[in-house]
Amino acid sequence: CPCQFNAVPTHGRCEGLAGCHIREGYFGSTRLDGVRFVQLLWWPGAVHEGNGIRQLIVDQPTTPAQRAALIALESGTQGGAYFEIFAVVRPNELEPAFALITLEADRERREARLIIPGIVESQIEPIRNPVTGEEHRARIVLPNSFEFQEAEMANSVYFSVASGSLVFQHTNTYGQLCEFDWSNR
């Protein structure tokens, strides 16, 4: 994705999704351990130019308190650079949705699968050498990033989004798997 390197999007606009699984965390006194959420993302041009659209989808098994916490975080009003910055460049917010999220990811193997029935389908695999077919490993390292410090690059074999006005699909495009530590402290 060229925007990782301060360039404009390949096709003039940016379309994507982010699937997250919280290993351990909290918002106030609400524990978020094990919670999954997905962000659907769209911008008419480069991300930094703003005017993007976002939709939060929270995993169905979450409690009302966990749902409220994720909605508050996504608003960008509760601190945390990631949420604050992306709320500004994606000011057009669609209503949050609550659906069953299947998310399987293995960062070391550069493989992932994300399914929200009727809304999202995504399959990620390692980048392959076009001549030999062997797996190719590449990483992006951004030591001072507000988003992630290191990401494994992968191939988004296929991903599709169909939620209200957000409808798009791509094949064999940018994919990344990363671990993050977001805090407003």
N, C-alpha and C positions, 0 to 999 in steps of 0.2 A: 504494500500500500504506500504510494509515494508520500502521503502526508506524514508518515513516520520520519521522513527526511526533508521536511519543509517544502515539499513540492505539491503541485495541484493534483487533484484526482485524475486518474487515467481517463475516465469517461466524462469528465466535467462535473459530475456530482458524486457524492459519497453516500453509499448505501451499505448498511451493515447491521450486525447484531452482536451482542455480547452476552454470553451465558456465564453466570457466576454461581459458585457454591461456596458458602461461608463455612469454613472449617471451624473457626472459633471467633466469636465477636459479640458485641452488645451495643445497644443504643439506650442510654440511660440505664435503667434497671432491666430492660428487656433483653434476654439472651437470644442471639441469632444463630447459635451453633446449628449447622446442618441445613440452614435455610438456602433455598435456591431462588434466583431471580434472573430474568432476561431483560435486556434493554434492546428495543428495536430503534434503529437510528437512520436518519435520512437528512442530508443537506443538499441544497440546490447547487452548491459549488464547493469550494474548499472549506474544511471544518472551521478554520479560524475566521472566515468571513461571516459565520453565524447563520441565523435564520433557519436552523434545523428543526426537525420534528423528532419527538421522542415518545416512546410508550414503554411503560414499565409493566412487566408481567411477573407476577409473584406466584410461586408454587402453591397449589391448592391446599396442601396440608398445613399451611402456616396458621398460627393463631391470630386473632384480631389485633393483639398488641404487636406482633411481628409485622403484620401487614402495615399497620400505622407507622411503625418505625421505618420500614423501607420507603414508604411514600414520603415521609418527612425527609429522609436522607436524599432521595432523588430530587426533591424540590430545590436543593442547593442552599436552603436557608439555615441548615443546622451545622455548618462547618464541614471541613474536609475538602481539600483542594480539588480532588477528582470531581466530587458532586457539585461544588461551587462553579468550577470552570465549565463543565459540560451543561449545567443548567443555563448559563449565559449564552452559549453558542447553540443551544437547542431550546429556544424559548417557547416553541409551539408544542405544548404537551397534550397528548391524547389521554383519555381516561385510563387509569390503571386497570389491568385485567388480572383475573385470578384463574389459573388453569393448571392442570397436571403437567409438570415439567420432568422429562426424562433427560438427564445429563450424565454422560459417561465420558471421562477424560483421563488420558494418561500422557502427561506432559513429556516425560522422558521418551516415550515411544512416538510422540507427536501424532496421537490419534484421539479423536473425539467424535461424539455423536450427541446431537441435541434434537429433541422432538417435543413439540407442543401440538397435540393433535388438531389439525385444521388451521394452524397458525404458522408454525415454524418447523422446518426440517433442515438439518445440517449434518454433513459428514466431512470430517477432516482426516487427512492422512499425511504421511511424510512427503516432502518434495522429493521427486525422483529425477535422476539423471536421464535426460531425454535419449541418450545413446544406449546406455547400459541397463537402464531401469533400476539401478541401485539407489537406495535411499541416500539422500543428500541432507546433511545437517547444517543449518544456519541459525544464528541467534542475533537478536538485536539487544544490545546492552546500552542502557540509558541510566547511568548512575544517579543522576539528579532529577529523574522524571517524577511527576506527580501521579502518573498512571501505573507504571511498572518499572522495575529496574532491569529485568532480563526476560525476554520472551523467546520461545522456540518458534521458529517459522515453520509453517506447514502449508499444505495445499487444501483449500476448501474445495473438495471434489464437487460439492453441490450444496447450495443453501437457497432456501426460498422463504419468503415472508408474505403472509396474506392476513392483514389485520386492518380493517377500515380503509383509510386512505394510503396506508403503507403496504404496497404490493410490489415486490420485486424478486428476482431470482438471478443467481449467478452460478457459473460452473468454472472449475479450475482457476480459482483466484486466490487472493491473499487470505491466509489464515494464521493465527498465532495462538499459542497457549502460554499463559503466564501465571505466576503467583504474585499476589500483591498484599501490601500491608497498609491499609488506609486508616487514617486517624485524624481527628481534628484537635489533637493535643499537641 
